[in-house]
Amino acid sequence: DTWKALMQEKKVGKVRSIGVSNFSAQEIKDMTEGGAELPAVNQVEAHVFWNQEKLRKEMQELGVSVVAYSPLGNSGFHGEKSGISSDLVGEVAKESGLTPAQVMLNYLINKDFIVIPKSVTPARIDGNANWELKLNNKQMAKLDTAPQKRLTDFPFRPGGKFFFSEENLKTMTKKLNDGTEMPILGLGTWQS
């Protein structure tokens, strides 16, 4: 059983945390039946247009943190006026003084997701990392009205380049259910 093997690797100190990707709450319950350890994280596609609200709440009840991949919605790839190209996100960006990408990331972090946007452009990576949580309740509610549609279905998301200093990492973390601190904004490979 793969999960038991991963738990053993954690027990002997080869890994600090173990998690899953694209699991439902029921799959996690089934997997941990009989006393198996809960995953620290469940990595799923999530963004303004696929906010995974039900799954997020279920994971919160289980004590599993949710990591959002494709948090910008990949609108360019799909040729749709969605994601950072959407009128809705643009309107909130203008109101808040954030870029559309920052709005999308802000939205998820406000909903207690850990986000891992992908970019290879240093200016975009810097823009994704340098901002404050600014969206107010009205702007969050406006984004909650976005039509929900899954945009991506990739089995693999290549990592980016690590751009945080150790000092920034210490202030931008979330404590996982196993006590491990993980950055709330991952810009590539999470380094120990």
C-alpha positions in Angstrom: 0.0 0.0 0.0 1.5 3.3 -1.2 0.2 5.4 1.7 1.7 3.0 4.3 5.0 3.1 2.5 5.0 6.9 2.6 4.1 6.9 6.3 7.1 4.6 6.9 9.4 6.9 5.0 8.2 9.8 7.3 8.6 7.7 10.4 12.3 7.0 9.6 12.9 10.6 8.7 13.3 10.4 5.0 10.4 12.9 4.5 9.0 15.6 6.7 5.4 15.6 5.4 3.3 13.5 3.2 0.3 14.5 1.1 -2.0 13.6 -1.7 -3.3 15.3 -4.9 -6.8 15.4 -6.2 -8.4 13.3 -3.4 -12.0 13.7 -2.3 -12.8 13.8 1.4 -14.2 10.3 1.1 -11.0 9.0 -0.5 -9.0 10.4 2.4 -11.4 8.9 4.9 -11.1 5.5 3.2 -7.3 5.8 3.0 -6.9 6.6 6.7 -9.5 4.1 8.0 -7.9 1.9 10.6 -5.7 4.6 12.1 -3.5 5.6 9.1 -2.1 9.1 9.3 -4.0 11.9 7.6 -2.2 13.6 4.7 -0.7 17.0 5.6 -2.0 18.5 2.3 -4.3 17.7 -0.6 -3.2 19.5 -3.8 -6.0 20.3 -6.1 -6.8 22.7 -8.9 -8.3 25.9 -7.4 -8.8 29.5 -8.5 -11.6 32.1 -8.6 -13.4 30.1 -11.3 -13.0 26.7 -9.6 -12.9 27.6 -6.0 -13.4 24.1 -4.6 -15.5 25.6 -1.7 -17.1 22.2 -0.7 -13.8 20.3 -0.8 -12.0 23.1 1.0 -14.6 23.0 3.9 -14.3 19.2 4.0 -10.5 19.3 4.1 -10.7 21.9 6.9 -13.0 19.6 8.9 -10.5 16.8 8.5 -7.5 19.0 9.4 -5.9 18.7 5.9 -4.4 21.8 4.3 -5.3 22.4 0.7 -2.7 23.4 -1.9 -4.0 25.2 -5.0 -2.3 24.4 -8.3 -3.3 26.5 -11.3 -4.3 29.4 -9.0 -4.3 31.8 -12.0 -6.7 29.7 -14.0 -4.5 29.2 -17.1 -6.8 31.5 -19.2 -4.2 32.1 -21.9 -3.8 28.3 -22.5 -7.5 27.9 -22.9 -8.1 31.0 -25.0 -11.1 31.9 -22.7 -11.8 35.2 -21.1 -11.3 33.8 -17.7 -8.7 33.7 -15.0 -6.5 36.7 -14.9 -8.0 37.9 -18.3 -11.5 38.0 -17.0 -13.5 41.2 -16.7 -14.5 40.3 -13.1 -10.9 39.8 -11.9 -9.9 43.0 -13.8 -12.6 45.0 -12.1 -11.5 43.8 -8.6 -7.8 44.4 -9.5 -8.7 48.0 -10.4 -10.6 48.5 -7.2 -7.9 47.0 -5.0 -4.8 48.3 -6.6 -3.5 44.8 -7.2 -2.6 43.1 -10.4 -5.1 40.5 -11.7 -2.7 37.7 -10.7 -2.4 39.2 -7.2 -6.2 39.3 -7.0 -6.4 35.6 -7.9 -3.7 34.6 -5.3 -5.2 36.9 -2.7 -8.6 35.4 -3.1 -7.3 31.9 -2.4 -5.1 32.8 0.5 -8.0 34.6 2.1 -9.9 31.3 1.8 -7.0 29.5 3.6 -5.4 27.8 0.6 -1.7 27.4 0.1 -1.0 28.6 -3.5 1.7 27.6 -6.0 1.5 29.9 -9.1 3.8 29.0 -11.9 5.9 31.5 -13.7 9.3 31.6 -15.3 9.3 35.4 -15.7 11.2 37.1 -12.8 9.1 40.2 -12.8 5.9 38.1 -12.5 7.4 35.9 -9.8 8.3 39.1 -7.9 4.8 40.5 -8.4 3.2 37.3 -7.2 5.3 37.4 -4.0 5.3 41.1 -3.1 1.9 42.2 -1.9 -0.4 42.2 1.1 -3.8 40.7 1.7 -5.9 43.5 0.6 -9.2 42.2 -0.7 -12.2 43.4 1.4 -15.4 41.4 2.1 -17.2 43.1 -0.7 -14.5 42.2 -3.3 -14.3 38.6 -2.0 -18.1 38.3 -2.3 -17.9 39.7 -5.9 -15.3 37.1 -6.8 -17.5 34.4 -5.2 -20.0 35.1 -8.0 -17.7 33.8 -10.7 -19.1 30.9 -12.7 -17.4 27.7 -11.6 -15.7 25.7 -14.3 -12.6 23.5 -14.1 -10.0 24.8 -16.6 -7.1 22.5 -16.4 -6.5 18.8 -16.1 -2.8 18.3 -16.1 -1.2 15.3 -14.4 2.1 17.2 -14.0 3.0 20.8 -13.2 6.7 21.7 -13.6 8.3 23.5 -10.8 9.7 27.0 -11.0 12.7 28.7 -9.4 13.0 29.3 -5.7 12.9 33.1 -5.0 12.1 33.5 -1.3 14.7 34.4 1.3 14.8 32.4 4.5 13.5 35.4 6.4 10.5 35.8 4.1 9.7 32.0 4.4 9.5 32.2 8.2 6.8 34.9 8.0 4.7 33.5 5.1 3.9 30.0 6.4 1.0 27.8 7.5 1.3 25.2 10.1 0.2 21.8 8.8 -1.6 19.1 10.8 1.7 17.3 11.4 3.3 20.5 12.8 5.4 21.2 9.7 5.5 24.8 8.5 4.9 25.2 4.8 5.0 28.5 2.7 1.6 29.9 1.9 2.9 31.0 -1.5 5.1 28.4 -3.3 7.0 29.6 -6.3 8.6 26.4 -7.3 10.3 23.7 -5.3 9.8 23.9 -1.6 13.2 23.8 -0.1 14.0 22.5 3.4 
